[in-house]
Amino acid sequence: MSWNTFGRVLRFTTWGESHGPALGAVVDGCPPRIALSESDIQPFLDARRPGQSRFTTQRQEADLVRILSGVFEGQTTGTPISLMIENTDQRSKDYSEIAQAYRPGHADYAYDAKYGIRDYRGGGRSSARETAARVAAGAIARLIMPEVAITAYVCELGGDEIDREAMNLDEIGNNAFFCPDAAAAQRWEEKVDAARLAGSSLGAIVECVATGVPAGWGAPVYAKLDSDLAAAMMGINAVKGVEIGDGFAAARLSGEENADPMYPAEAGSNQGAPRFGANHAGGTAGGITTGQPVVCRVAFKPTSSILTPVDSITSEGEATQLRTKGRHDPCVGIRGVPVVAAMMALVLADHKLLHRAQVAKR
């Protein structure tokens, strides 16, 4: 069975391939009477769009979205919303050399082993190009929960971390790396340039923070918000690890160090909601949100498609060396930032609707 759909109440299905005529998403479960037009979606696609700097793939795609259904007179109707993004700058000939060989680290062999057929042009569904559809769907999710603000940024690139003391979220839009540390962004320019010129690539870690999430979203066992969030992030191409809150660092703390102390609410605050002295848990407890910011970090591996020759085999099992031509991100984690934010939005919006369905009067 093939799984191309994510979510419970708010469900989205993505379709299309990297070098097909188009790709897109169908979003089902969106409440009616929400104002929606292409202009609500396009800014998020523009942030993810390729070819905007020398630090990303030079594939030139406008990534213009079209709404094909589910909207009437500028409002959602409650029926499935179909979104389409045309591919206009494919160069399938760049992949002719890998038609009969497998790129190490890529999904080529695994796809062939599963289906007995694979689309070698850019990797088909395994291409990061598929994530454009998720970003479009995520823009709709944001409209379902206007009370929530989501911020994502690169916090580490090629093993070089930002200085947390120097973080300034206003810097995120001032550089090509979605980096909140201006000094780190300058260092990263040299690192990515060096990797690109060497025919190699670098990994990165993206941090995502959602504020304004009320306490109570999620479920205790099989619909934990943090488990759904982890699944959503692990489903992004090239992601190899996810942390919620302190994540793996929590295993190195004592119980008192890891605790999130609680204090009585300040006068006039949110209906007696407690004050917290820390947020090691990343805004969830027992799979349910606490009212604190929801925090996760997502690790992207180095791009598998590189110009450096790597040992591999052909589809006939013969030894070969492979270097992948074409236009590829020297650090796929950079353009992963809008994708991580989109998946955060989709999970949170789904859990808002799940919460409303179970405890509508609260």
Buried (B, 14 or more C-beta within 10 A) or exposed (E): EEEEEBBBBBBBBBBBBBBBEBBBBBBBBBBEEBEBEBEBBBEBBBBBBBBBEEBBBBBEBBBBBBBEEBBEEEBBBBEBBBBBBBBEBBEBEBBEBBEEBBBBBBBBBEBBEEEEEBBBBBBBBBBBBBBBBBBBBBBBBBBBBEEBEBBBBBBBBBEEEBEEEEBEEEBBEEBBBBBBBBEBBEBBBEBBEEBBEEEBBBBBBBBBBBBBBBBBBBBEEEBBBBBBBBBBBEEBBBBEBBBBBBBEEBEEEEEEEBEBEEEEEEEEEEEEBBEBEBBBBBBBBEBBBBBBBBBBBBBBBBBBBBBEEBEBBBBEEEEBEBBBBBBBBBBBBBBBBBBBBBBBBBBBBBBBBBBBEEEEEE
